Amino acid sequence: MKKNVKKLLAITLIFVMALMPVQVFAKTFIPERVVYLPVHTGVVENIGLFLPDKKPKITLSNKQIGTVKKSVNELGLISYDFVPQKAGKTLVTEKTSEGISKFYFNVVKYKNPVSSMKLGKTTIKGSKFNKTDKLSLSYSKYAKQNNSLKIVPQKGWRVRGFYSLDKNGKTTYYSGNKFKPTGGKGNCTLRIVFASLNVNAQTYIDIVFK
C-alpha cells in the first residue's frame, strides 16, 4: 500500500513540475536555442505555462527578430510562445515572483529538409519545398484509403514523426507509416517534424488537404 502511495505522489509531482515554467536565474548559463524561421507553418516556441493569476513580465532584447504571443490552452493555463519573424538573435527574459527565465533564440533562415516524399501512389519531389514549408493536396483523393507515407530526408536531417491538426488546433499523433486525412476539406493538415543532425533544432513541413 505504501509503495502505491509513494508511486502516486511521484507521478503527481512529475505532472505538476511539467506544468511549471523552468525558472533560471541570471547567473546560470543557458545554451542558445536555434530556431528555423517558418515560411507558412506558423510554428512557435513555447517559453512557459502559468496559472491564470500569474502575470510574468516578458521583455525581448531585439523585437525585430520575434514577438511573444499569449494564449489559453485546453487546461485553462496561460501559454506564452515565442513567434519568430526574422533571422537573427534575441534574448527573451521572463520575470516572475519566483525567479527569472532567460531564452536565447538564434533564428536562422528556412532550409528544405525533404529529399522526396511518397503519399499513397503519389511521389512528391523534394524541390517542391525549396522555397516553402507548406503544400496543398486533394482531400477527396486521399480520404478514401489509408495511405502509406514514405519520407526521405535531405542529408543532415532525420524525420522525428508526424501528426495532424484541424482548424481548432486539435492534434492527432500517428505511429507507423499510414496516414488518412479526416475532418473534411480544408480541415486537416499533416505536419511532419524534421530534426537537424547538425544543430539542436527542428523544422516542420505542412501538407493541407483541401
Solvent accessible surface area in square Angstrom, and as a share of the most:
residue,aa,sasa,rsa
1,M,180,0.80
2,K,163,0.69
3,K,172,0.73
4,N,100,0.51
5,V,69,0.40
6,K,143,0.61
7,K,135,0.57
8,L,116,0.58
9,L,115,0.57
10,A,50,0.39
11,I,97,0.49
12,T,67,0.39
13,L,107,0.53
14,I,118,0.60
15,F,117,0.49
16,V,67,0.39
17,M,118,0.53
18,A,77,0.59
19,L,51,0.25
20,M,112,0.50
21,P,23,0.15
22,V,109,0.63
23,Q,51,0.23
24,V,26,0.15
25,F,119,0.49
26,A,64,0.49
27,K,204,0.87
28,T,76,0.44
29,F,172,0.72
30,I,36,0.18
31,P,94,0.59
32,E,83,0.37
33,R,83,0.30
34,V,28,0.16
35,V,8,0.05
36,Y,20,0.08
37,L,39,0.19
38,P,30,0.19
39,V,61,0.35
40,H,113,0.50
41,T,14,0.08
42,G,56,0.54
43,V,20,0.12
44,V,46,0.27
45,E,40,0.18
46,N,71,0.36
47,I,6,0.03
48,G,5,0.05
49,L,41,0.20
50,F,10,0.04
51,L,105,0.52
52,P,85,0.54
53,D,115,0.60
54,K,65,0.27
55,K,173,0.73
56,P,16,0.10
57,K,135,0.57
58,I,39,0.20
59,T,66,0.38
60,L,31,0.15
61,S,83,0.53
62,N,55,0.28
63,K,151,0.64
64,Q,128,0.57
65,I,7,0.04
66,G,1,0.01
67,T,57,0.33
68,V,40,0.23
69,K,102,0.43
70,K,124,0.53
71,S,45,0.29
72,V,100,0.57
73,N,38,0.20
74,E,162,0.73
75,L,113,0.56
76,G,31,0.30
77,L,14,0.07
78,I,18,0.09
79,S,11,0.07
80,Y,19,0.07
81,D,14,0.07
82,F,0,0.00
83,V,38,0.22
84,P,9,0.06
85,Q,103,0.46
86,K,105,0.45
87,A,36,0.28
88,G,26,0.25
89,K,124,0.53
90,T,7,0.04
91,L,42,0.21
92,V,0,0.00
93,T,16,0.09
94,E,1,0.01
95,K,97,0.41
96,T,28,0.16
97,S,106,0.68
98,E,88,0.40
99,G,10,0.10
100,I,45,0.23
101,S,1,0.01
102,K,47,0.20
103,F,27,0.11
104,Y,79,0.30
105,F,1,0.01
106,N,27,0.14
107,V,2,0.01
108,V,41,0.24
109,K,151,0.64
110,Y,34,0.13
111,K,115,0.49
112,N,21,0.11
113,P,0,0.00
114,V,0,0.00
115,S,50,0.32
116,S,37,0.24
117,M,2,0.01
118,K,89,0.38
119,L,0,0.00
120,G,18,0.17
121,K,198,0.84
122,T,35,0.20
123,T,91,0.53
124,I,8,0.04
125,K,144,0.61
126,G,6,0.06
127,S,69,0.44
128,K,114,0.48
129,F,0,0.00
130,N,85,0.44
131,K,179,0.76
132,T,33,0.19
133,D,2,0.01
134,K,80,0.34
135,L,37,0.19
136,S,61,0.39
137,L,33,0.16
138,S,51,0.33
139,Y,32,0.12
140,S,47,0.31
141,K,108,0.46
142,Y,5,0.02
143,A,21,0.16
144,K,161,0.68
145,Q,87,0.39
146,N,104,0.53
147,N,1,0.01
148,S,45,0.29
149,L,9,0.05
150,K,131,0.56
151,I,29,0.15
152,V,60,0.35
153,P,41,0.26
154,Q,68,0.30
155,K,204,0.86
156,G,15,0.15
157,W,23,0.08
158,R,118,0.43
159,V,48,0.27
160,R,141,0.51
161,G,27,0.26
162,F,19,0.08
163,Y,33,0.13
164,S,10,0.06
165,L,33,0.16
166,D,41,0.21
167,K,157,0.67
168,N,143,0.73
169,G,46,0.44
170,K,144,0.61
171,T,54,0.31
172,T,64,0.37
173,Y,157,0.60
174,Y,66,0.25
175,S,107,0.69
176,G,65,0.62
177,N,81,0.42
178,K,109,0.46
179,F,2,0.01
180,K,78,0.33
181,P,1,0.01
182,T,84,0.49
183,G,56,0.54
184,G,27,0.26
185,K,138,0.59
186,G,24,0.23
187,N,43,0.22
188,C,6,0.04
189,T,23,0.13
190,L,0,0.00
191,R,30,0.11
192,I,0,0.00
193,V,15,0.09
194,F,0,0.00
195,A,10,0.08
196,S,14,0.09
197,L,109,0.54
198,N,124,0.63
199,V,61,0.35
200,N,147,0.75
201,A,9,0.07
202,Q,55,0.24
203,T,7,0.04
204,Y,37,0.14
205,I,0,0.00
206,D,4,0.02
207,I,0,0.00
208,V,14,0.08
209,F,0,0.00
210,K,129,0.55
